[in-house]
Amino acid sequence: MADPYLPVEIVRESASRELVVTWEDGHVSRYPYAYLRERCPCAACAVLREQPRDRLKVVSGPVVSAPEMTDIQLVGRYGIEPTWNDGHRMGIYDFEMLRLLCPCAVCKGETRAPQ
């Protein structure tokens, strides 16, 4: 049985500004860079997302209007760590989380329980 949380190919498509992941079960996920950057799983970004905007006073790093993934590294056998054009590279997207974040119409309608 194919593992829906195991990628078989990960491609940075600079022209379309997307990360394209083909999963072992045959599904293809297309993640716009801005979509992934906004969902960075690191602790610092999580705190910023929870902070009320009117109280947010600290800006970390340059303000970038169009996120670009400048590099990507595998982290063990469980995830990826992208580097962004704002200099950020602390967020590790584990494969299970990445699959659950799939923004396609098919996946948005699914409730997939982690294995």
N, CA, C and O atoms as a GROMACS GRO file, in nm:
protein
  460
    1MET      N    1   0.084  -0.119   0.000
    1MET     CA    2   0.000   0.000   0.000
    1MET      C    3   0.089   0.125   0.000
    1MET      O    4   0.186   0.133   0.074
    2ALA      N    5   0.054   0.222  -0.083
    2ALA     CA    6   0.133   0.344  -0.096
    2ALA      C    7   0.114   0.433   0.027
    2ALA      O    8   0.004   0.447   0.080
    3ASP      N    9   0.224   0.492   0.070
    3ASP     CA   10   0.222   0.581   0.187
    3ASP      C   11   0.190   0.723   0.140
    3ASP      O   12   0.269   0.781   0.065
    4PRO      N   13   0.076   0.782   0.181
    4PRO     CA   14   0.040   0.916   0.135
    4PRO      C   15   0.129   1.026   0.192
    4PRO      O   16   0.122   1.140   0.147
    5TYR      N   17   0.211   0.993   0.290
    5TYR     CA   18   0.299   1.092   0.352
    5TYR      C   19   0.444   1.076   0.311
    5TYR      O   20   0.534   1.133   0.373
    6LEU      N   21   0.469   0.999   0.206
    6LEU     CA   22   0.605   0.977   0.160
    6LEU      C   23   0.621   1.038   0.020
    6LEU      O   24   0.561   0.989  -0.076
    7PRO      N   25   0.703   1.144   0.008
    7PRO     CA   26   0.724   1.201  -0.125
    7PRO      C   27   0.822   1.117  -0.206
    7PRO      O   28   0.916   1.058  -0.152
    8VAL      N   29   0.797   1.112  -0.337
    8VAL     CA   30   0.891   1.044  -0.426
    8VAL      C   31   0.968   1.144  -0.511
    8VAL      O   32   1.070   1.111  -0.570
    9GLU      N   33   0.917   1.269  -0.517
    9GLU     CA   34   0.987   1.375  -0.590
    9GLU      C   35   0.946   1.510  -0.533
    9GLU      O   36   0.828   1.535  -0.506
   10ILE      N   37   1.046   1.597  -0.515
   10ILE     CA   38   1.022   1.734  -0.467
   10ILE      C   39   1.097   1.826  -0.562
   10ILE      O   40   1.218   1.815  -0.579
   11VAL      N   41   1.023   1.920  -0.624
   11VAL     CA   42   1.082   2.009  -0.724
   11VAL      C   43   1.047   2.154  -0.691
   11VAL      O   44   0.932   2.188  -0.667
   12ARG      N   45   1.151   2.239  -0.691
   12ARG     CA   46   1.128   2.383  -0.682
   12ARG      C   47   1.107   2.435  -0.823
   12ARG      O   48   1.197   2.424  -0.907
   13GLU      N   49   0.991   2.491  -0.850
   13GLU     CA   50   0.964   2.548  -0.982
   13GLU      C   51   0.969   2.699  -0.971
   13GLU      O   52   0.870   2.764  -0.937
   14SER      N   53   1.085   2.754  -1.000
   14SER     CA   54   1.105   2.898  -0.986
   14SER      C   55   1.014   2.979  -1.078
   14SER      O   56   0.965   3.085  -1.039
   15ALA      N   57   0.990   2.930  -1.199
   15ALA     CA   58   0.908   3.005  -1.294
   15ALA      C   59   0.764   3.024  -1.242
   15ALA      O   60   0.708   3.133  -1.255
   16SER      N   61   0.707   2.919  -1.184
   16SER     CA   62   0.570   2.929  -1.133
   16SER      C   63   0.568   2.966  -0.984
   16SER      O   64   0.461   2.986  -0.926
   17ARG      N   65   0.687   2.977  -0.924
   17ARG     CA   66   0.700   3.010  -0.781
   17ARG      C   67   0.623   2.911  -0.694
   17ARG      O   68   0.546   2.950  -0.607
   18GLU      N   69   0.646   2.782  -0.721
   18GLU     CA   70   0.578   2.675  -0.648
   18GLU      C   71   0.676   2.564  -0.612
   18GLU      O   72   0.775   2.540  -0.682
   19LEU      N   73   0.644   2.496  -0.503
   19LEU     CA   74   0.710   2.371  -0.469
   19LEU      C   75   0.613   2.261  -0.511
   19LEU      O   76   0.497   2.261  -0.471
   20VAL      N   77   0.662   2.168  -0.592
   20VAL     CA   78   0.577   2.060  -0.643
   20VAL      C   79   0.624   1.929  -0.582
   20VAL      O   80   0.740   1.890  -0.596
   21VAL      N   81   0.532   1.862  -0.513
   21VAL     CA   82   0.566   1.736  -0.446
   21VAL      C   83   0.478   1.625  -0.504
   21VAL      O   84   0.356   1.636  -0.506
   22THR      N   85   0.543   1.520  -0.550
   22THR     CA   86   0.472   1.400  -0.596
   22THR      C   87   0.484   1.298  -0.483
   22THR      O   88   0.594   1.265  -0.438
   23TRP      N   89   0.370   1.248  -0.439
   23TRP     CA   90   0.365   1.156  -0.326
   23TRP      C   91   0.360   1.012  -0.375
   23TRP      O   92   0.322   0.985  -0.489
   24GLU      N   93   0.398   0.920  -0.288
   24GLU     CA   94   0.402   0.778  -0.322
   24GLU      C   95   0.266   0.726  -0.369
   24GLU      O   96   0.260   0.633  -0.450
   25ASP      N   97   0.158   0.784  -0.320
   25ASP     CA   98   0.024   0.738  -0.361
   25ASP      C   99  -0.019   0.798  -0.494
   25ASP      O  100  -0.132   0.777  -0.538
   26GLY      N  101   0.070   0.874  -0.560
   26GLY     CA  102   0.042   0.930  -0.692
   26GLY      C  103  -0.012   1.072  -0.691
   26GLY      O  104  -0.018   1.136  -0.796
   27HIS      N  105  -0.050   1.122  -0.577
   27HIS     CA  106  -0.102   1.258  -0.568
   27HIS      C  107   0.011   1.359  -0.592
   27HIS      O  108   0.125   1.336  -0.551
   28VAL      N  109  -0.020   1.469  -0.660
   28VAL     CA  110   0.076   1.577  -0.682
   28VAL      C  111   0.024   1.701  -0.612
   28VAL      O  112  -0.088   1.746  -0.638
   29SER      N  113   0.105   1.756  -0.523
   29SER     CA  114   0.071   1.878  -0.450
   29SER      C  115   0.153   1.993  -0.504
   29SER      O  116   0.273   1.980  -0.525
   30ARG      N  117   0.087   2.107  -0.527
   30ARG     CA  118   0.155   2.228  -0.574
   30ARG      C  119   0.136   2.335  -0.468
   30ARG      O  120   0.024   2.379  -0.441
   31TYR      N  121   0.247   2.377  -0.408
   31TYR     CA  122   0.244   2.475  -0.300
   31TYR      C  123   0.302   2.607  -0.347
   31TYR      O  124   0.422   2.614  -0.372
   32PRO      N  125   0.222   2.712  -0.361
   32PRO     CA  126   0.279   2.843  -0.391
   32PRO      C  127   0.376   2.883  -0.280
   32PRO      O  128   0.350   2.857  -0.163
   33TYR      N  129   0.487   2.946  -0.317
   33TYR     CA  130   0.587   2.985  -0.218
   33TYR      C  131   0.525   3.069  -0.105
   33TYR      O  132   0.553   3.045   0.012
   34ALA      N  133   0.441   3.166  -0.141
   34ALA     CA  134   0.381   3.253  -0.038
   34ALA      C  135   0.296   3.172   0.060
   34ALA      O  136   0.297   3.200   0.180
   35TYR      N  137   0.225   3.074   0.010
   35TYR     CA  138   0.142   2.986   0.093
   35TYR      C  139   0.227   2.913   0.196
   35TYR      O  140   0.192   2.907   0.313
   36LEU      N  141   0.340   2.856   0.152
   36LEU     CA  142   0.429   2.785   0.245
   36LEU      C  143   0.497   2.881   0.342
   36LEU      O  144   0.507   2.851   0.461
   37ARG      N  145   0.543   2.996   0.292
   37ARG     CA  146   0.614   3.090   0.380
   37ARG      C  147   0.523   3.137   0.492
   37ARG      O  148   0.567   3.150   0.606
   38GLU      N  149   0.395   3.163   0.460
   38GLU     CA  150   0.299   3.209   0.561
   38GLU      C  151   0.270   3.102   0.666
   38GLU      O  152   0.223   3.133   0.775
   39ARG      N  153   0.299   2.977   0.634
   39ARG     CA  154   0.271   2.866   0.725
   39ARG      C  155   0.397   2.805   0.786
   39ARG      O  156   0.397   2.690   0.829
   40CYS      N  157   0.503   2.884   0.788
   40CYS     CA  158   0.629   2.834   0.844
   40CYS      C  159   0.604   2.777   0.984
   40CYS      O  160   0.546   2.844   1.068
   41PRO      N  161   0.649   2.652   1.008
   41PRO     CA  162   0.621   2.588   1.135
   41PRO      C  163   0.717   2.621   1.249
   41PRO      O  164   0.701   2.568   1.359
   42CYS      N  165   0.816   2.707   1.227
   42CYS     CA  166   0.911   2.736   1.335
   42CYS      C  167   0.843   2.813   1.448
   42CYS      O  168   0.740   2.876   1.427
   43ALA      N  169   0.902   2.807   1.566
   43ALA     CA  170   0.843   2.870   1.684
   43ALA      C  171   0.830   3.021   1.668
   43ALA      O  172   0.730   3.080   1.709
   44ALA      N  173   0.930   3.085   1.610
   44ALA     CA  174   0.927   3.231   1.594
   44ALA      C  175   0.810   3.274   1.505
   44ALA      O  176   0.740   3.370   1.537
   45CYS      N  177   0.790   3.205   1.395
   45CYS     CA  178   0.679   3.240   1.304
   45CYS      C  179   0.544   3.209   1.368
   45CYS      O  180   0.448   3.283   1.348
   46ALA      N  181   0.536   3.100   1.443
   46ALA     CA  182   0.410   3.066   1.510
   46ALA      C  183   0.371   3.176   1.608
   46ALA      O  184   0.254   3.211   1.617
   47VAL      N  185   0.467   3.230   1.682
   47VAL     CA  186   0.439   3.338   1.777
   47VAL      C  187   0.391   3.461   1.702
   47VAL      O  188   0.296   3.526   1.744
   48LEU      N  189   0.456   3.494   1.591
   48LEU     CA  190   0.415   3.611   1.512
   48LEU      C  191   0.274   3.596   1.458
   48LEU      O  192   0.198   3.693   1.454
   49ARG      N  193   0.236   3.474   1.416
   49ARG     CA  194   0.100   3.452   1.366
   49ARG      C  195  -0.004   3.471   1.475
   49ARG      O  196  -0.116   3.514   1.448
   50GLU      N  197   0.032   3.438   1.599
   50GLU     CA  198  -0.063   3.448   1.711
   50GLU      C  199  -0.071   3.590   1.768
   50GLU      O  200  -0.168   3.623   1.835
   51GLN      N  201   0.029   3.673   1.741
   51GLN     CA  202   0.034   3.809   1.795
   51GLN      C  203  -0.070   3.898   1.726
   51GLN      O  204  -0.075   3.901   1.603
   52PRO      N  205  -0.152   3.969   1.802
   52PRO     CA  206  -0.245   4.063   1.739
   52PRO      C  207  -0.167   4.167   1.659
   52PRO      O  208  -0.068   4.222   1.708
   53ARG      N  209  -0.210   4.194   1.537
   53ARG     CA  210  -0.135   4.283   1.447
   53ARG      C  211  -0.116   4.422   1.506
   53ARG      O  212  -0.013   4.485   1.479
   54ASP      N  213  -0.210   4.473   1.585
   54ASP     CA  214  -0.195   4.607   1.640
   54ASP      C  215  -0.088   4.612   1.750
   54ASP      O  216  -0.042   4.721   1.786
   55ARG      N  217  -0.048   4.496   1.803
   55ARG     CA  218   0.056   4.491   1.906
   55ARG      C  219   0.190   4.448   1.849
   55ARG      O  220   0.291   4.449   1.920
   56LEU      N  221   0.194   4.411   1.724
   56LEU     CA  222   0.316   4.360   1.663
   56LEU      C  223   0.409   4.477   1.629
   56LEU      O  224   0.378   4.559   1.543
   57LYS      N  225   0.523   4.484   1.697
   57LYS     CA  226   0.613   4.596   1.678
   57LYS      C  227   0.749   4.555   1.623
   57LYS      O  228   0.821   4.639   1.569
   58VAL      N  229   0.785   4.428   1.634
   58VAL     CA  230   0.917   4.382   1.594
   58VAL      C  231   0.909   4.320   1.456
   58VAL      O  232   0.826   4.232   1.431
   59VAL      N  233   0.995   4.364   1.367
   59VAL     CA  234   1.004   4.302   1.235
   59VAL      C  235   1.140   4.236   1.227
   59VAL      O  236   1.243   4.302   1.244
   60SER      N  237   1.141   4.108   1.202
   60SER     CA  238   1.265   4.032   1.198
   60SER      C  239   1.307   4.013   1.052
   60SER      O  240   1.236   3.947   0.976
   61GLY      N  241   1.418   4.070   1.015
   61GLY     CA  242   1.467   4.053   0.878
   61GLY      C  243   1.400   4.150   0.783
   61GLY      O  244   1.314   4.227   0.822
   62PRO      N  245   1.441   4.145   0.658
   62PRO     CA  246   1.384   4.236   0.559
   62PRO      C  247   1.239   4.200   0.527
   62PRO      O  248   1.200   4.084   0.532
   63VAL      N  249   1.162   4.302   0.494
   63VAL     CA  250   1.024   4.279   0.453
   63VAL      C  251   1.026   4.242   0.305
   63VAL      O  252   1.078   4.318   0.223
   64VAL      N  253   0.971   4.128   0.272
   64VAL     CA  254   0.973   4.078   0.136
   64VAL      C  255   0.828   4.062   0.090
   64VAL      O  256   0.750   3.991   0.153
   65SER      N  257   0.794   4.129  -0.019
   65SER     CA  258   0.656   4.123  -0.066
   65SER      C  259   0.626   3.995  -0.143
   65SER      O  260   0.511   3.950  -0.147
   66ALA      N  261   0.728   3.936  -0.204
   66ALA     CA  262   0.707   3.814  -0.282
   66ALA      C  263   0.807   3.708  -0.237
   66ALA      O  264   0.921   3.707  -0.284
   67PRO      N  265   0.765   3.618  -0.148
   67PRO     CA  266   0.858   3.516  -0.101
   67PRO      C  267   0.910   3.428  -0.214
   67PRO      O  268   0.834   3.385  -0.302
   68GLU      N  269   1.039   3.401  -0.209
   68GLU     CA  270   1.104   3.310  -0.303
   68GLU      C  271   1.177   3.204  -0.221
   68GLU      O  272   1.239   3.236  -0.120
   69MET      N  273   1.168   3.080  -0.264
   69MET     CA  274   1.245   2.974  -0.202
   69MET      C  275   1.378   2.969  -0.274
   69MET      O  276   1.385   2.930  -0.391
   70THR      N  277   1.484   3.008  -0.205
   70THR     CA  278   1.614   3.016  -0.269
   70THR      C  279   1.692   2.885  -0.260
   70THR      O  280   1.786   2.863  -0.338
   71ASP      N  281   1.655   2.799  -0.165
   71ASP     CA  282   1.721   2.670  -0.150
   71ASP      C  283   1.628   2.578  -0.071
   71ASP      O  284   1.533   2.624  -0.007
   72ILE      N  285   1.656   2.451  -0.076
   72ILE     CA  286   1.579   2.354   0.001
   72ILE      C  287   1.670   2.238   0.035
   72ILE      O  288   1.746   2.190  -0.049
   73GLN      N  289   1.662   2.192   0.159
   73GLN     CA  290   1.743   2.081   0.206
   73GLN      C  291   1.653   1.973   0.264
   73GLN      O  292   1.552   2.004   0.328
   74LEU      N  293   1.689   1.849   0.243
   74LEU     CA  294   1.620   1.740   0.311
   74LEU      C  295   1.667   1.738   0.455
   74LEU      O  296   1.784   1.763   0.484
   75VAL      N  297   1.575   1.707   0.546
   75VAL     CA  298   1.607   1.693   0.687
   75VAL      C  299   1.582   1.547   0.721
   75VAL      O  300   1.469   1.503   0.736
   76GLY      N  301   1.691   1.474   0.734
   76GLY     CA  302   1.678   1.331   0.759
   76GLY      C  303   1.590   1.266   0.653
   76GLY      O  304   1.602   1.296   0.534
   77ARG      N  305   1.503   1.178   0.698
   77ARG     CA  306   1.409   1.111   0.608
   77ARG      C  307   1.266   1.152   0.638
   77ARG      O  308   1.172   1.080   0.607
   78TYR      N  309   1.252   1.271   0.700
   78TYR     CA  310   1.118   1.308   0.743
   78TYR      C  311   1.071   1.446   0.701
   78TYR      O  312   0.954   1.478   0.722
   79GLY      N  313   1.156   1.529   0.642
   79GLY     CA  314   1.108   1.661   0.609
   79GLY      C  315   1.203   1.741   0.522
   79GLY      O  316   1.306   1.692   0.476
   80ILE      N  317   1.163   1.867   0.501
   80ILE     CA  318   1.242   1.961   0.423
   80ILE      C  319   1.260   2.090   0.503
   80ILE      O  320   1.179   2.125   0.589
   81GLU      N  321   1.370   2.160   0.472
   81GLU     CA  322   1.396   2.290   0.533
   81GLU      C  323   1.427   2.388   0.422
   81GLU      O  324   1.538   2.389   0.368
   82PRO      N  325   1.330   2.472   0.387
   82PRO     CA  326   1.356   2.571   0.281
   82PRO      C  327   1.431   2.692   0.335
   82PRO      O  328   1.425   2.724   0.454
   83THR      N  329   1.502   2.758   0.246
   83THR     CA  330   1.563   2.887   0.274
   83THR      C  331   1.487   2.988   0.189
   83THR      O  332   1.466   2.967   0.069
   84TRP      N  333   1.447   3.098   0.252
   84TRP     CA  334   1.365   3.200   0.184
   84TRP      C  335   1.448   3.323   0.154
   84TRP      O  336   1.552   3.346   0.215
   85ASN      N  337   1.401   3.403   0.059
   85ASN     CA  338   1.474   3.523   0.018
   85ASN      C  339   1.475   3.632   0.126
   85ASN      O  340   1.543   3.733   0.109
   86ASP      N  341   1.401   3.614   0.234
   86ASP     CA  342   1.410   3.707   0.346
   86ASP      C  343   1.515   3.661   0.447
   86ASP      O  344   1.531   3.721   0.553
   87GLY      N  345   1.588   3.552   0.413
   87GLY     CA  346   1.693   3.502   0.497
   87GLY      C  347   1.648   3.396   0.597
   87GLY      O  348   1.732   3.335   0.664
   88HIS      N  349   1.520   3.372   0.607
   88HIS     CA  350   1.467   3.276   0.704
   88HIS      C  351   1.490   3.133   0.656
   88HIS      O  352   1.472   3.102   0.538
   89ARG      N  353   1.531   3.045   0.750
   89ARG     CA  354   1.550   2.905   0.716
   89ARG      C  355   1.539   2.814   0.838
   89ARG      O  356   1.606   2.711   0.846
   90MET      N  357   1.456   2.854   0.931
   90MET     CA  358   1.444   2.776   1.055
   90MET      C  359   1.327   2.678   1.054
   90MET      O  360   1.321   2.591   1.142
   91GLY      N  361   1.237   2.688   0.961
   91GLY     CA  362   1.118   2.605   0.962
   91GLY      C  363   1.139   2.470   0.894
   91GLY      O  364   1.178   2.464   0.778
   92ILE      N  365   1.114   2.363   0.967
   92ILE     CA  366   1.120   2.229   0.909
   92ILE      C  367   0.978   2.182   0.885
   92ILE      O  368   0.898   2.168   0.978
   93TYR      N  369   0.948   2.157   0.759
   93TYR     CA  370   0.816   2.106   0.720
   93TYR      C  371   0.828   1.955   0.711
   93TYR      O  372   0.885   1.902   0.615
   94ASP      N  373   0.775   1.884   0.812
   94ASP     CA  374   0.783   1.738   0.802
   94ASP      C  375   0.684   1.693   0.694
   94ASP      O  376   0.587   1.763   0.664
   95PHE      N  377   0.710   1.576   0.637
   95PHE     CA  378   0.631   1.532   0.522
   95PHE      C  379   0.483   1.517   0.554
   95PHE      O  380   0.398   1.548   0.471
   96GLU      N  381   0.452   1.471   0.674
   96GLU     CA  382   0.311   1.456   0.711
   96GLU      C  383   0.242   1.593   0.713
   96GLU      O  384   0.132   1.609   0.659
   97MET      N  385   0.307   1.690   0.775
   97MET     CA  386   0.251   1.825   0.779
   97MET      C  387   0.236   1.882   0.638
   97MET      O  388   0.134   1.944   0.605
   98LEU      N  389   0.338   1.860   0.556
   98LEU     CA  390   0.335   1.911   0.420
   98LEU      C  391   0.216   1.853   0.343
   98LEU      O  392   0.147   1.926   0.272
   99ARG      N  393   0.194   1.724   0.356
   99ARG     CA  394   0.080   1.663   0.286
   99ARG      C  395  -0.052   1.718   0.340
   99ARG      O  396  -0.144   1.742   0.263
  100LEU      N  397  -0.061   1.738   0.471
  100LEU     CA  398  -0.184   1.791   0.529
  100LEU      C  399  -0.208   1.936   0.488
  100LEU      O  400  -0.321   1.984   0.491
  101LEU      N  401  -0.102   2.007   0.449
  101LEU     CA  402  -0.115   2.146   0.402
  101LEU      C  403  -0.152   2.156   0.254
  101LEU      O  404  -0.173   2.266   0.204
  102CYS      N  405  -0.159   2.044   0.184
  102CYS     CA  406  -0.186   2.048   0.040
  102CYS      C  407  -0.307   2.137   0.013
  102CYS      O  408  -0.416   2.112   0.065
  103PRO      N  409  -0.289   2.240  -0.070
  103PRO     CA  410  -0.398   2.335  -0.095
  103PRO      C  411  -0.493   2.298  -0.209
  103PRO      O  412  -0.582   2.377  -0.242
  104CYS      N  413  -0.475   2.181  -0.269
  104CYS     CA  414  -0.559   2.148  -0.385
  104CYS      C  415  -0.705   2.125  -0.343
  104CYS      O  416  -0.734   2.100  -0.225
  105ALA      N  417  -0.794   2.134  -0.438
  105ALA     CA  418  -0.938   2.118  -0.411
  105ALA      C  419  -0.971   1.980  -0.355
  105ALA      O  420  -1.058   1.966  -0.270
  106VAL      N  421  -0.901   1.880  -0.401
  106VAL     CA  422  -0.926   1.742  -0.354
  106VAL      C  423  -0.890   1.730  -0.206
  106VAL      O  424  -0.969   1.680  -0.126
  107CYS      N  425  -0.772   1.775  -0.171
  107CYS     CA  426  -0.725   1.760  -0.032
  107CYS      C  427  -0.798   1.851   0.066
  107CYS      O  428  -0.816   1.813   0.182
  108LYS      N  429  -0.840   1.968   0.023
  108LYS     CA  430  -0.913   2.056   0.113
  108LYS      C  431  -1.042   1.993   0.160
  108LYS      O  432  -1.091   2.026   0.268
  109GLY      N  433  -1.097   1.904   0.080
  109GLY     CA  434  -1.221   1.837   0.118
  109GLY      C  435  -1.199   1.714   0.201
  109GLY      O  436  -1.295   1.657   0.254
  110GLU      N  437  -1.074   1.670   0.215
  110GLU     CA  438  -1.045   1.548   0.290
  110GLU      C  439  -1.018   1.580   0.436
  110GLU      O  440  -0.968   1.687   0.470
  111THR      N  441  -1.051   1.486   0.520
  111THR     CA  442  -1.004   1.490   0.658
  111THR      C  443  -0.914   1.370   0.672
  111THR      O  444  -0.961   1.257   0.683
  112ARG      N  445  -0.787   1.396   0.671
  112ARG     CA  446  -0.689   1.289   0.672
  112ARG      C  447  -0.627   1.283   0.810
  112ARG      O  448  -0.568   1.380   0.857
  113ALA      N  449  -0.640   1.171   0.875
  113ALA     CA  450  -0.581   1.153   1.008
  113ALA      C  451  -0.435   1.113   0.992
  113ALA      O  452  -0.403   1.026   0.911
  114PRO      N  453  -0.345   1.176   1.071
  114PRO     CA  454  -0.205   1.135   1.065
  114PRO      C  455  -0.189   0.989   1.100
  114PRO      O  456  -0.263   0.936   1.183
  115GLN      N  457  -0.092   0.922   1.034
  115GLN     CA  458  -0.067   0.780   1.060
  115GLN      C  459   0.019   0.762   1.182
  115GLN      O  460   0.050   0.649   1.219
   0.00000   0.00000   0.00000
